[in-house]
Amino acid sequence: DYYINSKNVIGVMANLMLNRADFRSSSKTYINPVGAPTDKVLTATNSIAGNSLNAGINLNYKYEDTAGHSFNIDLDYGNFDAQSKSYQPNTYWNPTETGILSRSVYRNFTPTLITIYTAKADYEQNFLKGKLGLGVKTAYVKTDNDFQFYDVVNNTDTLNLNRSNHFIYIENVNAGYLNYSRTFAEKLSIQLGLRAEQTISKGQLSSAFPANDDTVKRNYLNLFPSAGISYTINSNHSIGITGSRRIDRPNYQDLNPFENKLDELTYEKGNAFLRPQYTNSFDLTHTFKQYFTTSLSYSRVKDMFMQTTDTTEFSRTYVTQKNFASMDIAGINISFPAPVKKWWMIYFNLNANYNKLQADFEGRKLSNTYYTYTFYADNTFTLPKDFSLNISG
């Protein structure tokens, strides 16, 4: 950071991460016609060696004065470069696993390059005895996935055009927001906000054999309101109510429709038609003596995307992501500190949720309800000579 003067500062941040990961799996599958004994056994292994480079740089500028004006600009560039190679031998044995019936060996080479550009500006000032904030942001993302699938015969690699492809996904998100907050007579506070977000995206799959999901284009506009109000009743009690709408987008790899084999009978497949999920949430919070806090919450997730397992060709299993569910979540959260001794303080948190999942899975209606509970305690012990000990779980 460089401080030009008391009101202006410019800065730069950079990060670099190198990663290497090795994955190995092995499986055994017993295969038989329906109602008949096992007639062959598949043993398969998968060895994947991968490495990645993740780099980013940020340029920022900030202006702030004593009259309540502030202005921020952030420019960001990110780059993710990953390479992965796999070796997948599959061996079919007779039922007693004493003789080999056949063998299939594959190799994959899957380079991925993701580049991200973002620019945003935020402004805030005093307005109508409160604070007014507004801002804009634009983001451009390009993901380039090359999937090369090879059949290995007599130690010779031959490119398999049936299973090789090239997927490019481009996404441009443009957003603007407006936010206002104000406190009335030190007892009542309000916050109102609205964010508009336009998304333009295109996913294009290139392969030797075109399919119906080769090119998927989208252009949609969303509004995300938010509001909050808090009121101090007296020195012992205060309450607050908040509501908001938000969006969660699928990750880029889940949009890639290529098939990634885990073994001869199991593979992963992306879904180019995967849509974002939306959540509407509301919270009611009560605070007693500024330390005992109780919150009641409700949220509804629409167009929820989840991982599902399905079968194809009556013999192969694949894992993919689909939009097929909605989720209703009602919960209570209680938190408070408890001074056990002068030298021992515990912070407790208890959370309980009621969850109702409803799904339409290719015409089959599914409904499931379940409860979740979480209990958390954080212990702080004051020790001699300015030492302290923290235990949590």
C-alpha positions as a Markdown table, in Angstrom:
| # | Residue | x | y | z |
|---|---|---|---|---|
| 1 | Asp | 0.0 | 0.0 | 0.0 |
| 2 | Tyr | 1.2 | 3.5 | -0.8 |
| 3 | Tyr | -0.5 | 6.4 | 1.0 |
| 4 | Ile | -0.5 | 9.4 | -1.3 |
| 5 | Asn | -1.9 | 11.6 | 1.5 |
| 6 | Ser | -4.4 | 11.4 | 4.4 |
| 7 | Lys | -7.3 | 10.8 | 1.9 |
| 8 | Asn | -5.9 | 8.7 | -0.9 |
| 9 | Val | -4.1 | 5.3 | -0.9 |
| 10 | Ile | -3.3 | 2.9 | -3.8 |
| 11 | Gly | -2.3 | -0.7 | -3.4 |
| 12 | Val | -1.4 | -4.0 | -5.1 |
| 13 | Met | -1.8 | -7.6 | -4.0 |
| 14 | Ala | -0.5 | -10.7 | -5.7 |
| 15 | Asn | -0.8 | -14.4 | -4.9 |
| 16 | Leu | 0.6 | -17.6 | -6.3 |
| 17 | Met | -0.1 | -21.2 | -5.4 |
| 18 | Leu | 1.4 | -24.3 | -6.9 |
| 19 | Asn | -0.3 | -27.7 | -6.2 |
| 20 | Arg | 0.5 | -31.3 | -7.0 |
| 21 | Ala | -2.0 | -34.1 | -6.3 |
| 22 | Asp | -1.9 | -37.8 | -7.0 |
| 23 | Phe | -5.1 | -39.9 | -7.0 |
| 24 | Arg | -5.3 | -43.6 | -7.0 |
| 25 | Ser | -8.4 | -45.9 | -6.8 |
| 26 | Ser | -9.1 | -49.6 | -7.3 |
| 27 | Ser | -12.4 | -51.5 | -7.6 |
| 28 | Lys | -13.8 | -54.9 | -8.2 |
| 29 | Thr | -17.1 | -55.5 | -9.8 |
| 30 | Tyr | -19.0 | -58.9 | -10.0 |
| 31 | Ile | -21.0 | -59.1 | -13.2 |
| 32 | Asn | -23.9 | -61.5 | -13.9 |
| 33 | Pro | -27.1 | -61.7 | -16.0 |
| 34 | Val | -30.2 | -61.1 | -13.9 |
| 35 | Gly | -31.0 | -64.2 | -11.8 |
| 36 | Ala | -27.8 | -66.0 | -12.8 |
| 37 | Pro | -24.5 | -66.6 | -11.0 |
| 38 | Thr | -21.4 | -64.4 | -11.7 |
| 39 | Asp | -20.0 | -65.0 | -15.1 |
| 40 | Lys | -17.1 | -62.5 | -15.0 |
| 41 | Val | -15.3 | -60.2 | -12.6 |
| 42 | Leu | -13.9 | -56.7 | -13.5 |
| 43 | Thr | -10.9 | -55.4 | -11.6 |
| 44 | Ala | -10.0 | -51.8 | -12.4 |
| 45 | Thr | -7.5 | -49.2 | -11.2 |
| 46 | Asn | -7.2 | -45.5 | -11.9 |
| 47 | Ser | -4.0 | -43.5 | -11.4 |
| 48 | Ile | -4.2 | -39.7 | -11.9 |
| 49 | Ala | -1.3 | -37.4 | -11.6 |
| 50 | Gly | -2.1 | -33.7 | -11.7 |
| 51 | Asn | -0.6 | -30.3 | -11.0 |
| 52 | Ser | -2.0 | -26.8 | -11.1 |
| 53 | Leu | -0.9 | -23.2 | -10.9 |
| 54 | Asn | -3.2 | -20.6 | -9.4 |
| 55 | Ala | -2.2 | -16.9 | -9.7 |
| 56 | Gly | -3.9 | -13.6 | -9.1 |
| 57 | Ile | -3.2 | -9.9 | -8.9 |
| 58 | Asn | -5.3 | -7.0 | -7.6 |
| 59 | Leu | -4.9 | -3.3 | -8.1 |
| 60 | Asn | -6.9 | -1.1 | -5.7 |
| 61 | Tyr | -7.5 | 2.6 | -5.0 |
| 62 | Lys | -9.3 | 4.1 | -2.0 |
| 63 | Tyr | -10.4 | 7.7 | -1.2 |
| 64 | Glu | -11.9 | 8.6 | 2.2 |
| 65 | Asp | -12.5 | 12.0 | 3.8 |
| 66 | Thr | -13.8 | 13.2 | 7.2 |
| 67 | Ala | -17.1 | 14.2 | 5.7 |
| 68 | Gly | -18.3 | 10.6 | 5.2 |
| 69 | His | -17.4 | 10.2 | 1.5 |
| 70 | Ser | -15.5 | 7.1 | 0.4 |
| 71 | Phe | -14.7 | 5.6 | -3.0 |
| 72 | Asn | -13.0 | 2.3 | -3.9 |
| 73 | Ile | -11.8 | 0.8 | -7.1 |
| 74 | Asp | -10.6 | -2.8 | -7.5 |
| 75 | Leu | -9.2 | -4.4 | -10.6 |
| 76 | Asp | -8.5 | -8.1 | -10.5 |
| 77 | Tyr | -7.0 | -10.8 | -12.8 |
| 78 | Gly | -6.9 | -14.5 | -12.0 |
| 79 | Asn | -5.4 | -17.4 | -13.8 |
| 80 | Phe | -5.9 | -21.1 | -13.1 |
| 81 | Asp | -3.8 | -23.6 | -15.1 |
| 82 | Ala | -4.2 | -27.3 | -14.4 |
| 83 | Gln | -2.9 | -30.5 | -16.1 |
| 84 | Ser | -4.0 | -34.0 | -15.3 |
| 85 | Lys | -3.0 | -37.4 | -16.7 |
| 86 | Ser | -4.6 | -40.7 | -15.9 |
| 87 | Tyr | -3.9 | -44.3 | -16.5 |
| 88 | Gln | -6.8 | -46.8 | -16.3 |
| 89 | Pro | -6.3 | -50.5 | -16.9 |
| 90 | Asn | -9.5 | -52.7 | -16.7 |
| 91 | Thr | -9.2 | -56.5 | -16.6 |
| 92 | Tyr | -12.1 | -59.0 | -17.0 |
| 93 | Trp | -11.6 | -62.3 | -15.2 |
| 94 | Asn | -13.5 | -65.6 | -15.3 |
| 95 | Pro | -15.8 | -66.2 | -12.3 |
| 96 | Thr | -13.0 | -67.8 | -10.2 |
| 97 | Glu | -10.5 | -65.0 | -11.1 |
| 98 | Thr | -8.0 | -67.5 | -12.4 |
| 99 | Gly | -8.0 | -66.6 | -16.1 |
| 100 | Ile | -8.2 | -63.3 | -18.0 |
| 101 | Leu | -11.1 | -63.0 | -20.4 |
| 102 | Ser | -10.2 | -59.5 | -21.9 |
| 103 | Arg | -8.4 | -56.3 | -21.0 |
| 104 | Ser | -9.0 | -52.6 | -21.8 |
| 105 | Val | -6.5 | -49.9 | -21.0 |
| 106 | Tyr | -7.1 | -46.2 | -21.3 |
| 107 | Arg | -5.2 | -42.9 | -20.8 |
| 108 | Asn | -6.6 | -39.4 | -20.3 |
| 109 | Phe | -5.0 | -36.0 | -20.7 |
| 110 | Thr | -7.1 | -33.2 | -19.4 |
| 111 | Pro | -5.6 | -29.7 | -19.4 |
| 112 | Thr | -7.8 | -26.9 | -18.0 |
| 113 | Leu | -7.2 | -23.1 | -18.2 |
| 114 | Ile | -9.5 | -20.6 | -16.4 |
| 115 | Thr | -9.0 | -16.8 | -16.7 |
| 116 | Ile | -11.0 | -14.3 | -14.7 |
| 117 | Tyr | -11.1 | -10.5 | -15.1 |
| 118 | Thr | -13.1 | -8.4 | -12.7 |
| 119 | Ala | -13.5 | -4.6 | -12.1 |
| 120 | Lys | -15.7 | -3.0 | -9.4 |
| 121 | Ala | -16.2 | 0.5 | -7.9 |
| 122 | Asp | -18.0 | 1.3 | -4.7 |
| 123 | Tyr | -19.1 | 4.7 | -3.4 |
| 124 | Glu | -20.5 | 5.7 | 0.0 |
| 125 | Gln | -21.7 | 9.1 | 1.5 |
| 126 | Asn | -23.9 | 10.5 | 4.2 |
| 127 | Phe | -27.5 | 11.0 | 2.9 |
| 128 | Leu | -30.8 | 11.9 | 4.6 |
| 129 | Lys | -29.2 | 11.4 | 8.1 |
| 130 | Gly | -28.0 | 7.9 | 7.1 |
| 131 | Lys | -25.5 | 6.2 | 4.8 |
| 132 | Leu | -26.0 | 5.7 | 1.1 |
| 133 | Gly | -23.9 | 3.2 | -0.8 |
| 134 | Leu | -23.8 | 2.3 | -4.5 |
| 135 | Gly | -21.5 | 0.3 | -6.7 |
| 136 | Val | -21.0 | -1.5 | -10.0 |
| 137 | Lys | -19.1 | -4.6 | -10.9 |
| 138 | Thr | -18.3 | -6.6 | -14.1 |
| 139 | Ala | -16.7 | -10.0 | -14.3 |
| 140 | Tyr | -15.5 | -11.9 | -17.4 |
| 141 | Val | -14.6 | -15.6 | -17.0 |
| 142 | Lys | -13.4 | -18.0 | -19.7 |
| 143 | Thr | -12.8 | -21.7 | -19.0 |
| 144 | Asp | -11.0 | -23.9 | -21.6 |
| 145 | Asn | -11.2 | -27.7 | -21.0 |
| 146 | Asp | -9.5 | -30.1 | -23.4 |
| 147 | Phe | -10.4 | -33.8 | -22.9 |
| 148 | Gln | -8.1 | -36.2 | -24.7 |
| 149 | Phe | -9.1 | -39.9 | -24.4 |
| 150 | Tyr | -6.7 | -42.6 | -25.6 |
| 151 | Asp | -7.1 | -46.3 | -26.1 |
| 152 | Val | -3.9 | -48.2 | -25.2 |
| 153 | Val | -3.2 | -51.2 | -27.3 |
| 154 | Asn | 0.2 | -53.0 | -27.2 |
| 155 | Asn | 1.6 | -50.0 | -25.3 |
| 156 | Thr | 0.5 | -47.7 | -28.1 |
| 157 | Asp | -1.8 | -44.7 | -27.4 |
| 158 | Thr | -4.5 | -44.1 | -30.0 |
| 159 | Leu | -6.8 | -41.0 | -29.7 |
| 160 | Asn | -10.4 | -42.1 | -29.3 |
| 161 | Leu | -12.6 | -39.5 | -31.1 |
| 162 | Asn | -15.8 | -41.0 | -29.6 |
| 163 | Arg | -14.7 | -39.9 | -26.1 |
| 164 | Ser | -12.5 | -36.8 | -26.8 |
| 165 | Asn | -13.8 | -33.3 | -26.9 |
| 166 | His | -13.0 | -29.6 | -26.2 |
| 167 | Phe | -15.3 | -27.5 | -24.0 |
| 168 | Ile | -15.1 | -23.7 | -23.8 |
| 169 | Tyr | -17.4 | -21.8 | -21.3 |
| 170 | Ile | -17.6 | -18.0 | -21.3 |
| 171 | Glu | -19.5 | -16.0 | -18.7 |
| 172 | Asn | -20.0 | -12.3 | -18.3 |
| 173 | Val | -21.8 | -11.0 | -15.2 |
| 174 | Asn | -22.6 | -7.3 | -14.8 |
| 175 | Ala | -24.0 | -6.0 | -11.6 |
| 176 | Gly | -25.0 | -2.8 | -9.8 |
| 177 | Tyr | -26.3 | -2.3 | -6.2 |
| 178 | Leu | -27.8 | 0.4 | -4.1 |
| 179 | Asn | -27.9 | 0.3 | -0.3 |
| 180 | Tyr | -29.2 | 2.7 | 2.4 |
| 181 | Ser | -28.9 | 2.5 | 6.2 |
| 182 | Arg | -30.1 | 4.8 | 8.9 |
| 183 | Thr | -30.4 | 4.9 | 12.7 |
| 184 | Phe | -33.4 | 6.7 | 14.4 |
| 185 | Ala | -33.1 | 8.0 | 17.9 |
| 186 | Glu | -30.4 | 5.3 | 18.7 |
| 187 | Lys | -33.1 | 2.7 | 19.1 |
| 188 | Leu | -34.3 | 1.9 | 15.6 |
| 189 | Ser | -32.0 | 1.0 | 12.7 |
| 190 | Ile | -33.0 | 0.1 | 9.1 |
| 191 | Gln | -31.1 | -1.2 | 6.1 |
| 192 | Leu | -32.5 | -1.4 | 2.5 |
| 193 | Gly | -30.6 | -2.8 | -0.5 |
| 194 | Leu | -31.2 | -3.9 | -4.1 |
| 195 | Arg | -28.7 | -5.6 | -6.4 |
| 196 | Ala | -29.4 | -6.1 | -10.1 |
| 197 | Glu | -27.3 | -8.7 | -11.9 |
| 198 | Gln | -27.2 | -9.6 | -15.6 |
| 199 | Thr | -25.6 | -12.9 | -16.7 |
| 200 | Ile | -24.5 | -13.7 | -20.3 |
| 201 | Ser | -23.0 | -17.1 | -20.8 |
| 202 | Lys | -22.1 | -19.5 | -23.6 |
| 203 | Gly | -20.9 | -23.1 | -23.3 |
| 204 | Gln | -19.6 | -24.8 | -26.5 |
| 205 | Leu | -18.5 | -28.4 | -26.9 |
| 206 | Ser | -16.5 | -29.4 | -29.9 |
| 207 | Ser | -16.2 | -33.1 | -30.7 |
| 208 | Ala | -16.2 | -35.5 | -33.6 |
| 209 | Phe | -19.9 | -36.4 | -33.0 |
| 210 | Pro | -22.2 | -33.5 | -32.3 |
| 211 | Ala | -24.9 | -33.8 | -29.5 |
| 212 | Asn | -27.9 | -31.7 | -28.5 |
| 213 | Asp | -26.1 | -30.0 | -25.7 |
| 214 | Asp | -23.1 | -28.9 | -27.8 |
| 215 | Thr | -23.9 | -25.2 | -27.5 |
| 216 | Val | -25.8 | -23.7 | -24.6 |
| 217 | Lys | -26.4 | -19.9 | -24.5 |
| 218 | Arg | -28.0 | -17.9 | -21.6 |
| 219 | Asn | -28.9 | -14.3 | -21.0 |
| 220 | Tyr | -30.9 | -13.4 | -17.9 |
| 221 | Leu | -31.4 | -10.6 | -15.5 |
| 222 | Asn | -32.0 | -11.0 | -11.7 |
| 223 | Leu | -33.0 | -8.7 | -8.9 |
| 224 | Phe | -31.8 | -9.4 | -5.3 |
| 225 | Pro | -33.5 | -7.2 | -2.7 |
| 226 | Ser | -32.4 | -7.2 | 1.0 |
| 227 | Ala | -33.8 | -5.5 | 4.0 |
| 228 | Gly | -33.2 | -5.4 | 7.8 |
| 229 | Ile | -34.6 | -3.6 | 10.8 |
| 230 | Ser | -33.4 | -3.7 | 14.4 |
| 231 | Tyr | -35.0 | -2.2 | 17.5 |
| 232 | Thr | -33.7 | -1.8 | 21.0 |
| 233 | Ile | -36.6 | -2.2 | 23.3 |
| 234 | Asn | -34.7 | -1.5 | 26.5 |
| 235 | Ser | -31.3 | -2.2 | 28.1 |
| 236 | Asn | -32.2 | -5.9 | 28.3 |
| 237 | His | -33.9 | -6.6 | 25.0 |
| 238 | Ser | -33.4 | -5.9 | 21.3 |
| 239 | Ile | -34.8 | -7.6 | 18.2 |
| 240 | Gly | -33.9 | -7.7 | 14.6 |
| 241 | Ile | -35.5 | -8.9 | 11.3 |
| 242 | Thr | -33.7 | -9.5 | 8.1 |
| 243 | Gly | -34.7 | -10.8 | 4.6 |
| 244 | Ser | -32.7 | -11.4 | 1.4 |
| 245 | Arg | -32.6 | -13.2 | -1.9 |
| 246 | Arg | -29.4 | -14.6 | -3.3 |
| 247 | Ile | -28.0 | -16.7 | -6.1 |
| 248 | Asp | -25.6 | -19.7 | -6.1 |
| 249 | Arg | -24.1 | -20.7 | -9.5 |
| 250 | Pro | -22.8 | -24.1 | -10.3 |
| 251 | Asn | -19.0 | -24.4 | -10.6 |
| 252 | Tyr | -17.6 | -24.4 | -14.1 |
| 253 | Gln | -16.5 | -28.0 | -14.2 |
| 254 | Asp | -20.1 | -29.2 | -13.4 |
| 255 | Leu | -21.2 | -27.4 | -16.7 |
| 256 | Asn | -18.7 | -29.4 | -18.8 |
| 257 | Pro | -20.7 | -32.2 | -20.5 |
| 258 | Phe | -17.8 | -34.5 | -21.3 |
| 259 | Glu | -17.6 | -38.0 | -19.7 |
| 260 | Asn | -14.7 | -38.6 | -17.4 |
| 261 | Lys | -14.3 | -42.4 | -16.8 |
| 262 | Leu | -13.5 | -43.6 | -13.3 |
| 263 | Asp | -13.4 | -47.2 | -14.5 |
| 264 | Glu | -14.9 | -49.2 | -17.3 |
| 265 | Leu | -18.4 | -49.1 | -15.9 |
| 266 | Thr | -18.4 | -45.8 | -13.9 |
| 267 | Tyr | -18.0 | -42.2 | -15.1 |
| 268 | Glu | -18.7 | -38.6 | -14.3 |
| 269 | Lys | -20.6 | -36.3 | -16.6 |
| 270 | Gly | -21.2 | -32.6 | -16.5 |
| 271 | Asn | -24.5 | -30.9 | -17.3 |
| 272 | Ala | -24.4 | -27.9 | -19.7 |
| 273 | Phe | -28.0 | -27.1 | -18.9 |
| 274 | Leu | -27.4 | -26.8 | -15.2 |
| 275 | Arg | -29.1 | -23.6 | -13.9 |
| 276 | Pro | -28.3 | -21.5 | -10.8 |
| 277 | Gln | -30.2 | -22.0 | -7.6 |
| 278 | Tyr | -32.0 | -19.2 | -5.7 |
| 279 | Thr | -32.5 | -18.8 | -2.0 |
| 280 | Asn | -35.0 | -16.6 | -0.2 |
| 281 | Ser | -34.2 | -16.3 | 3.5 |
| 282 | Phe | -35.7 | -14.6 | 6.6 |
| 283 | Asp | -34.3 | -14.2 | 10.1 |
| 284 | Leu | -35.8 | -13.0 | 13.4 |
| 285 | Thr | -33.2 | -12.4 | 16.2 |
| 286 | His | -33.6 | -11.5 | 19.8 |
| 287 | Thr | -30.7 | -10.4 | 22.1 |
| 288 | Phe | -30.9 | -10.5 | 25.9 |
| 289 | Lys | -28.5 | -8.2 | 27.8 |
| 290 | Gln | -26.3 | -8.1 | 24.8 |
| 291 | Tyr | -24.9 | -11.6 | 25.2 |
| 292 | Phe | -27.7 | -14.2 | 24.9 |
| 293 | Thr | -28.8 | -14.4 | 21.3 |
| 294 | Thr | -31.7 | -16.4 | 19.9 |
| 295 | Ser | -32.4 | -16.5 | 16.1 |
| 296 | Leu | -35.3 | -18.1 | 14.2 |
| 297 | Ser | -34.7 | -18.5 | 10.5 |
| 298 | Tyr | -36.5 | -19.8 | 7.4 |
| 299 | Ser | -35.2 | -20.2 | 3.9 |
| 300 | Arg | -36.4 | -21.7 | 0.7 |
| 301 | Val | -34.0 | -22.9 | -2.0 |
| 302 | Lys | -35.5 | -23.1 | -5.5 |
| 303 | Asp | -34.1 | -25.0 | -8.5 |
| 304 | Met | -31.6 | -26.7 | -6.2 |
| 305 | Phe | -28.8 | -28.6 | -8.0 |
| 306 | Met | -27.6 | -31.8 | -6.5 |
| 307 | Gln | -25.3 | -34.7 | -7.4 |
| 308 | Thr | -27.2 | -37.7 | -8.5 |
| 309 | Thr | -26.3 | -41.2 | -9.7 |
| 310 | Asp | -28.1 | -42.8 | -12.7 |
| 311 | Thr | -27.6 | -45.7 | -15.1 |
| 312 | Thr | -27.3 | -45.9 | -18.9 |
| 313 | Glu | -27.2 | -48.9 | -21.3 |
| 314 | Phe | -28.4 | -51.1 | -18.5 |
| 315 | Ser | -24.7 | -51.6 | -17.5 |
| 316 | Arg | -22.9 | -48.3 | -16.8 |
| 317 | Thr | -23.3 | -45.9 | -13.9 |
| 318 | Tyr | -22.7 | -42.2 | -14.1 |
| 319 | Val | -22.6 | -39.3 | -11.6 |
| 320 | Thr | -23.9 | -35.8 | -12.6 |
| 321 | Gln | -25.4 | -32.6 | -11.3 |
| 322 | Lys | -29.1 | -31.8 | -11.9 |
| 323 | Asn | -31.7 | -29.2 | -11.0 |
| 324 | Phe | -34.5 | -31.2 | -9.6 |
| 325 | Ala | -35.2 | -30.1 | -6.0 |
| 326 | Ser | -36.5 | -27.5 | -3.7 |
| 327 | Met | -35.5 | -27.3 | 0.0 |
| 328 | Asp | -37.3 | -25.7 | 2.9 |
| 329 | Ile | -35.2 | -25.1 | 6.0 |
| 330 | Ala | -36.5 | -23.8 | 9.3 |
| 331 | Gly | -34.1 | -23.4 | 12.2 |
| 332 | Ile | -33.3 | -22.0 | 15.6 |
| 333 | Asn | -29.9 | -20.9 | 16.7 |
| 334 | Ile | -28.9 | -20.0 | 20.3 |
| 335 | Ser | -25.5 | -18.6 | 21.4 |
| 336 | Phe | -24.2 | -17.2 | 24.6 |
| 337 | Pro | -20.9 | -16.8 | 26.6 |
| 338 | Ala | -20.7 | -18.5 | 30.1 |
| 339 | Pro | -18.1 | -17.3 | 32.6 |
| 340 | Val | -17.4 | -20.5 | 34.6 |
| 341 | Lys | -14.5 | -19.0 | 36.6 |
| 342 | Lys | -12.5 | -15.8 | 36.4 |
| 343 | Trp | -9.9 | -17.7 | 34.4 |
| 344 | Trp | -12.4 | -19.9 | 32.3 |
| 345 | Met | -14.9 | -18.6 | 29.7 |
| 346 | Ile | -17.1 | -20.8 | 27.5 |
| 347 | Tyr | -18.9 | -19.7 | 24.4 |
| 348 | Phe | -21.8 | -22.0 | 23.5 |
| 349 | Asn | -23.7 | -22.3 | 20.2 |
| 350 | Leu | -26.6 | -24.6 | 19.5 |
| 351 | Asn | -28.2 | -24.9 | 16.1 |
| 352 | Ala | -31.2 | -27.1 | 15.1 |
| 353 | Asn | -32.8 | -27.3 | 11.7 |
| 354 | Tyr | -35.9 | -28.9 | 10.1 |
| 355 | Asn | -35.2 | -29.7 | 6.5 |
| 356 | Lys | -37.8 | -30.7 | 3.8 |
| 357 | Leu | -36.5 | -31.7 | 0.4 |
| 358 | Gln | -39.0 | -32.1 | -2.5 |
| 359 | Ala | -37.8 | -33.3 | -5.9 |
| 360 | Asp | -39.0 | -34.2 | -9.3 |
| 361 | Phe | -36.6 | -36.7 | -10.6 |
| 362 | Glu | -37.6 | -37.4 | -14.3 |
| 363 | Gly | -41.2 | -37.7 | -13.4 |
| 364 | Arg | -40.7 | -39.5 | -10.0 |
| 365 | Lys | -41.8 | -37.4 | -7.1 |
| 366 | Leu | -39.5 | -37.5 | -4.1 |
| 367 | Ser | -40.1 | -36.1 | -0.6 |
| 368 | Asn | -37.8 | -36.3 | 2.4 |
| 369 | Thr | -37.7 | -34.6 | 5.8 |
| 370 | Tyr | -34.9 | -34.7 | 8.3 |
| 371 | Tyr | -33.5 | -32.8 | 11.3 |
| 372 | Thr | -30.0 | -31.6 | 11.8 |
| 373 | Tyr | -28.4 | -30.5 | 15.1 |
| 374 | Thr | -25.1 | -28.8 | 15.8 |
| 375 | Phe | -23.5 | -28.1 | 19.2 |
| 376 | Tyr | -20.4 | -26.0 | 19.5 |
| 377 | Ala | -18.4 | -24.9 | 22.5 |
| 378 | Asp | -15.3 | -22.7 | 22.6 |
| 379 | Asn | -13.3 | -22.7 | 25.9 |
| 380 | Thr | -10.8 | -20.0 | 26.8 |
| 381 | Phe | -8.5 | -20.4 | 29.8 |
| 382 | Thr | -6.4 | -17.6 | 31.1 |
| 383 | Leu | -3.0 | -18.9 | 32.2 |
| 384 | Pro | -0.2 | -17.2 | 34.2 |
| 385 | Lys | 2.4 | -15.0 | 32.6 |
| 386 | Asp | 0.1 | -13.7 | 29.9 |
| 387 | Phe | -0.6 | -17.1 | 28.3 |
| 388 | Ser | -4.0 | -18.4 | 27.3 |
| 389 | Leu | -5.3 | -21.8 | 26.2 |
| 390 | Asn | -8.2 | -22.3 | 23.7 |
| 391 | Ile | -10.1 | -25.6 | 23.3 |
| 392 | Ser | -13.0 | -25.9 | 21.0 |
| 393 | Gly | -15.1 | -28.7 | 19.6 |
